[in-house]
Amino acid sequence: MENLDTTSFEKAINSLNSIINRYKKENFDIDIRDAVIQRFEYTYSLAVKMMTRYINMVSPSEQTDMTFNEIIRKANRLGILKTDLDKWTEYRQKRNMTSHTYDETVANIVVSIVEDFKDEAAYLLEKLK
């Protein structure tokens, strides 16, 4: 079985972690909050791509277009996720809200789940390695 290149995913998680730590110290700075949201967006996208690639590697017969729910359920069955479909659906909903982060309330809702997501992404990365 080929190796899955997780370099970009690892860099994204490190970048997300870095800005989260900065935001904890400077949570009054909306520019830093916006950076947290942006890094969440691309780390989330990479997480789903990495899951899909992994599934395609270990189950080549399932290389059809899987829905989001199918990807998460399969990744869960493979033991590479820390949480379940409900939590990943919440991350997805928050990711979909990011285009509305000009709204202060929405931005704060999105940023409130980012640290949990970062822990989930780090768990996924460890399992993929």
Rosetta constraint file for C-alpha pairs under 8 A:
AtomPair CA 1 CA 57 HARMONIC 7.22 0.50
AtomPair CA 1 CA 58 HARMONIC 7.79 0.50
AtomPair CA 2 CA 57 HARMONIC 7.46 0.50
AtomPair CA 4 CA 53 HARMONIC 7.67 0.50
AtomPair CA 4 CA 54 HARMONIC 7.01 0.50
AtomPair CA 4 CA 128 HARMONIC 7.44 0.50
AtomPair CA 4 CA 129 HARMONIC 7.72 0.50
AtomPair CA 6 CA 10 HARMONIC 6.04 0.50
AtomPair CA 6 CA 50 HARMONIC 7.62 0.50
AtomPair CA 6 CA 125 HARMONIC 7.29 0.50
AtomPair CA 6 CA 128 HARMONIC 7.63 0.50
AtomPair CA 6 CA 129 HARMONIC 7.47 0.50
AtomPair CA 7 CA 11 HARMONIC 6.22 0.50
AtomPair CA 8 CA 12 HARMONIC 6.13 0.50
AtomPair CA 9 CA 13 HARMONIC 6.24 0.50
AtomPair CA 9 CA 43 HARMONIC 6.88 0.50
AtomPair CA 9 CA 46 HARMONIC 6.05 0.50
AtomPair CA 9 CA 47 HARMONIC 7.02 0.50
AtomPair CA 9 CA 50 HARMONIC 7.73 0.50
AtomPair CA 9 CA 125 HARMONIC 7.44 0.50
AtomPair CA 10 CA 14 HARMONIC 6.20 0.50
AtomPair CA 10 CA 125 HARMONIC 6.95 0.50
AtomPair CA 11 CA 15 HARMONIC 6.06 0.50
AtomPair CA 12 CA 16 HARMONIC 6.07 0.50
AtomPair CA 12 CA 39 HARMONIC 7.24 0.50
AtomPair CA 12 CA 42 HARMONIC 7.41 0.50
AtomPair CA 12 CA 43 HARMONIC 5.47 0.50
AtomPair CA 13 CA 17 HARMONIC 6.01 0.50
AtomPair CA 13 CA 43 HARMONIC 6.39 0.50
AtomPair CA 13 CA 118 HARMONIC 6.73 0.50
AtomPair CA 13 CA 121 HARMONIC 6.99 0.50
AtomPair CA 13 CA 122 HARMONIC 6.83 0.50
AtomPair CA 14 CA 18 HARMONIC 6.10 0.50
AtomPair CA 15 CA 19 HARMONIC 6.41 0.50
AtomPair CA 15 CA 39 HARMONIC 7.15 0.50
AtomPair CA 16 CA 20 HARMONIC 6.13 0.50
AtomPair CA 16 CA 36 HARMONIC 6.64 0.50
AtomPair CA 16 CA 39 HARMONIC 5.45 0.50
AtomPair CA 16 CA 40 HARMONIC 6.54 0.50
AtomPair CA 16 CA 43 HARMONIC 7.44 0.50
AtomPair CA 16 CA 118 HARMONIC 7.17 0.50
AtomPair CA 17 CA 21 HARMONIC 6.22 0.50
AtomPair CA 17 CA 118 HARMONIC 6.95 0.50
AtomPair CA 18 CA 22 HARMONIC 6.40 0.50
AtomPair CA 19 CA 23 HARMONIC 5.99 0.50
AtomPair CA 19 CA 32 HARMONIC 7.20 0.50
AtomPair CA 19 CA 35 HARMONIC 7.06 0.50
AtomPair CA 19 CA 36 HARMONIC 5.85 0.50
AtomPair CA 20 CA 24 HARMONIC 6.22 0.50
AtomPair CA 20 CA 36 HARMONIC 6.25 0.50
AtomPair CA 20 CA 115 HARMONIC 7.10 0.50
AtomPair CA 21 CA 25 HARMONIC 6.81 0.50
AtomPair CA 22 CA 26 HARMONIC 6.16 0.50
AtomPair CA 22 CA 32 HARMONIC 7.57 0.50
AtomPair CA 23 CA 27 HARMONIC 4.82 0.50
AtomPair CA 23 CA 29 HARMONIC 7.67 0.50
AtomPair CA 23 CA 32 HARMONIC 6.02 0.50
AtomPair CA 23 CA 33 HARMONIC 6.42 0.50
AtomPair CA 23 CA 36 HARMONIC 7.54 0.50
AtomPair CA 26 CA 32 HARMONIC 7.54 0.50
AtomPair CA 27 CA 32 HARMONIC 7.46 0.50
AtomPair CA 27 CA 33 HARMONIC 6.86 0.50
AtomPair CA 29 CA 33 HARMONIC 6.44 0.50
AtomPair CA 30 CA 34 HARMONIC 5.98 0.50
AtomPair CA 31 CA 35 HARMONIC 6.26 0.50
AtomPair CA 32 CA 36 HARMONIC 6.26 0.50
AtomPair CA 33 CA 37 HARMONIC 6.42 0.50
AtomPair CA 33 CA 107 HARMONIC 7.95 0.50
AtomPair CA 33 CA 111 HARMONIC 7.13 0.50
AtomPair CA 34 CA 38 HARMONIC 6.19 0.50
AtomPair CA 34 CA 101 HARMONIC 7.91 0.50
AtomPair CA 34 CA 107 HARMONIC 7.74 0.50
AtomPair CA 35 CA 39 HARMONIC 6.07 0.50
AtomPair CA 36 CA 40 HARMONIC 6.06 0.50
AtomPair CA 36 CA 111 HARMONIC 6.95 0.50
AtomPair CA 36 CA 114 HARMONIC 7.70 0.50
AtomPair CA 37 CA 41 HARMONIC 6.22 0.50
AtomPair CA 37 CA 98 HARMONIC 7.10 0.50
AtomPair CA 37 CA 107 HARMONIC 7.70 0.50
AtomPair CA 37 CA 110 HARMONIC 7.05 0.50
AtomPair CA 37 CA 111 HARMONIC 6.17 0.50
AtomPair CA 37 CA 114 HARMONIC 7.71 0.50
AtomPair CA 38 CA 42 HARMONIC 6.65 0.50
AtomPair CA 39 CA 43 HARMONIC 6.00 0.50
AtomPair CA 40 CA 44 HARMONIC 5.83 0.50
AtomPair CA 40 CA 95 HARMONIC 7.75 0.50
AtomPair CA 40 CA 114 HARMONIC 6.49 0.50
AtomPair CA 41 CA 45 HARMONIC 6.32 0.50
AtomPair CA 41 CA 95 HARMONIC 6.04 0.50
AtomPair CA 41 CA 98 HARMONIC 7.56 0.50
AtomPair CA 42 CA 46 HARMONIC 6.15 0.50
AtomPair CA 43 CA 47 HARMONIC 6.08 0.50
AtomPair CA 43 CA 121 HARMONIC 7.91 0.50
AtomPair CA 44 CA 48 HARMONIC 6.47 0.50
AtomPair CA 44 CA 91 HARMONIC 7.91 0.50
AtomPair CA 44 CA 95 HARMONIC 7.55 0.50
AtomPair CA 44 CA 121 HARMONIC 7.87 0.50
AtomPair CA 45 CA 49 HARMONIC 6.32 0.50
AtomPair CA 46 CA 50 HARMONIC 5.94 0.50
AtomPair CA 47 CA 51 HARMONIC 6.22 0.50
AtomPair CA 47 CA 121 HARMONIC 6.57 0.50
AtomPair CA 47 CA 124 HARMONIC 7.76 0.50
AtomPair CA 48 CA 52 HARMONIC 6.22 0.50
AtomPair CA 49 CA 53 HARMONIC 6.13 0.50
AtomPair CA 50 CA 54 HARMONIC 6.06 0.50
AtomPair CA 51 CA 55 HARMONIC 6.12 0.50
AtomPair CA 51 CA 71 HARMONIC 7.14 0.50
AtomPair CA 51 CA 72 HARMONIC 7.96 0.50
AtomPair CA 51 CA 75 HARMONIC 6.48 0.50
AtomPair CA 52 CA 56 HARMONIC 6.15 0.50
AtomPair CA 52 CA 71 HARMONIC 6.53 0.50
AtomPair CA 53 CA 57 HARMONIC 6.18 0.50
AtomPair CA 54 CA 58 HARMONIC 6.27 0.50
AtomPair CA 54 CA 128 HARMONIC 7.46 0.50
AtomPair CA 55 CA 59 HARMONIC 5.60 0.50
AtomPair CA 55 CA 60 HARMONIC 7.51 0.50
AtomPair CA 55 CA 62 HARMONIC 7.64 0.50
AtomPair CA 55 CA 63 HARMONIC 7.95 0.50
AtomPair CA 55 CA 71 HARMONIC 7.90 0.50
AtomPair CA 55 CA 74 HARMONIC 7.47 0.50
AtomPair CA 55 CA 75 HARMONIC 7.01 0.50
AtomPair CA 56 CA 60 HARMONIC 4.87 0.50
AtomPair CA 56 CA 61 HARMONIC 7.68 0.50
AtomPair CA 56 CA 62 HARMONIC 6.49 0.50
AtomPair CA 56 CA 63 HARMONIC 5.43 0.50
AtomPair CA 59 CA 63 HARMONIC 7.39 0.50
AtomPair CA 66 CA 70 HARMONIC 5.71 0.50
AtomPair CA 66 CA 71 HARMONIC 6.11 0.50
AtomPair CA 67 CA 71 HARMONIC 6.25 0.50
AtomPair CA 68 CA 72 HARMONIC 6.32 0.50
AtomPair CA 69 CA 73 HARMONIC 6.08 0.50
AtomPair CA 69 CA 85 HARMONIC 6.89 0.50
AtomPair CA 70 CA 74 HARMONIC 5.95 0.50
AtomPair CA 71 CA 75 HARMONIC 6.00 0.50
AtomPair CA 72 CA 76 HARMONIC 6.02 0.50
AtomPair CA 72 CA 84 HARMONIC 7.46 0.50
AtomPair CA 72 CA 85 HARMONIC 5.96 0.50
AtomPair CA 72 CA 88 HARMONIC 7.40 0.50
AtomPair CA 73 CA 77 HARMONIC 6.23 0.50
AtomPair CA 73 CA 84 HARMONIC 7.60 0.50
AtomPair CA 73 CA 85 HARMONIC 6.55 0.50
AtomPair CA 74 CA 78 HARMONIC 6.20 0.50
AtomPair CA 75 CA 79 HARMONIC 6.35 0.50
AtomPair CA 75 CA 80 HARMONIC 5.72 0.50
AtomPair CA 75 CA 81 HARMONIC 6.33 0.50
AtomPair CA 76 CA 80 HARMONIC 6.01 0.50
AtomPair CA 76 CA 81 HARMONIC 5.33 0.50
AtomPair CA 76 CA 82 HARMONIC 7.93 0.50
AtomPair CA 76 CA 83 HARMONIC 7.75 0.50
AtomPair CA 76 CA 84 HARMONIC 6.75 0.50
AtomPair CA 79 CA 127 HARMONIC 7.90 0.50
AtomPair CA 80 CA 123 HARMONIC 7.58 0.50
AtomPair CA 80 CA 124 HARMONIC 5.50 0.50
AtomPair CA 80 CA 127 HARMONIC 5.31 0.50
AtomPair CA 80 CA 128 HARMONIC 6.97 0.50
AtomPair CA 81 CA 120 HARMONIC 7.14 0.50
AtomPair CA 81 CA 123 HARMONIC 6.88 0.50
AtomPair CA 81 CA 124 HARMONIC 5.63 0.50
AtomPair CA 81 CA 127 HARMONIC 7.94 0.50
AtomPair CA 82 CA 120 HARMONIC 6.01 0.50
AtomPair CA 82 CA 123 HARMONIC 6.41 0.50
AtomPair CA 82 CA 124 HARMONIC 7.27 0.50
AtomPair CA 83 CA 87 HARMONIC 6.30 0.50
AtomPair CA 83 CA 88 HARMONIC 7.46 0.50
AtomPair CA 83 CA 120 HARMONIC 7.39 0.50
AtomPair CA 84 CA 88 HARMONIC 6.46 0.50
AtomPair CA 85 CA 89 HARMONIC 5.87 0.50
AtomPair CA 86 CA 90 HARMONIC 6.33 0.50
AtomPair CA 87 CA 91 HARMONIC 6.42 0.50
AtomPair CA 88 CA 92 HARMONIC 6.10 0.50
AtomPair CA 89 CA 93 HARMONIC 6.10 0.50
AtomPair CA 90 CA 94 HARMONIC 6.20 0.50
AtomPair CA 91 CA 95 HARMONIC 6.06 0.50
AtomPair CA 91 CA 113 HARMONIC 7.47 0.50
AtomPair CA 91 CA 117 HARMONIC 7.04 0.50
AtomPair CA 92 CA 96 HARMONIC 6.17 0.50
AtomPair CA 93 CA 97 HARMONIC 6.32 0.50
AtomPair CA 94 CA 98 HARMONIC 6.58 0.50
AtomPair CA 94 CA 109 HARMONIC 7.74 0.50
AtomPair CA 94 CA 110 HARMONIC 5.37 0.50
AtomPair CA 95 CA 110 HARMONIC 7.48 0.50
AtomPair CA 97 CA 101 HARMONIC 7.06 0.50
AtomPair CA 97 CA 106 HARMONIC 7.12 0.50
AtomPair CA 97 CA 110 HARMONIC 7.25 0.50
AtomPair CA 98 CA 106 HARMONIC 7.80 0.50
AtomPair CA 98 CA 107 HARMONIC 7.23 0.50
AtomPair CA 98 CA 110 HARMONIC 7.06 0.50
AtomPair CA 100 CA 106 HARMONIC 6.65 0.50
AtomPair CA 100 CA 107 HARMONIC 7.48 0.50
AtomPair CA 101 CA 105 HARMONIC 7.94 0.50
AtomPair CA 101 CA 106 HARMONIC 5.49 0.50
AtomPair CA 101 CA 107 HARMONIC 4.42 0.50
AtomPair CA 102 CA 106 HARMONIC 7.71 0.50
AtomPair CA 102 CA 107 HARMONIC 6.93 0.50
AtomPair CA 103 CA 107 HARMONIC 6.19 0.50
AtomPair CA 104 CA 108 HARMONIC 6.24 0.50
AtomPair CA 105 CA 109 HARMONIC 6.25 0.50
AtomPair CA 106 CA 110 HARMONIC 6.19 0.50
AtomPair CA 107 CA 111 HARMONIC 6.14 0.50
AtomPair CA 108 CA 112 HARMONIC 6.08 0.50
AtomPair CA 109 CA 113 HARMONIC 7.32 0.50
AtomPair CA 110 CA 114 HARMONIC 6.96 0.50
AtomPair CA 113 CA 117 HARMONIC 6.27 0.50
AtomPair CA 114 CA 118 HARMONIC 6.08 0.50
AtomPair CA 115 CA 119 HARMONIC 6.41 0.50
AtomPair CA 116 CA 120 HARMONIC 6.37 0.50
AtomPair CA 117 CA 121 HARMONIC 6.06 0.50
AtomPair CA 118 CA 122 HARMONIC 6.10 0.50
AtomPair CA 119 CA 123 HARMONIC 6.22 0.50
AtomPair CA 120 CA 124 HARMONIC 6.22 0.50
AtomPair CA 121 CA 125 HARMONIC 6.13 0.50
AtomPair CA 122 CA 126 HARMONIC 6.23 0.50
AtomPair CA 123 CA 127 HARMONIC 6.32 0.50
AtomPair CA 124 CA 128 HARMONIC 6.13 0.50
AtomPair CA 125 CA 129 HARMONIC 6.27 0.50
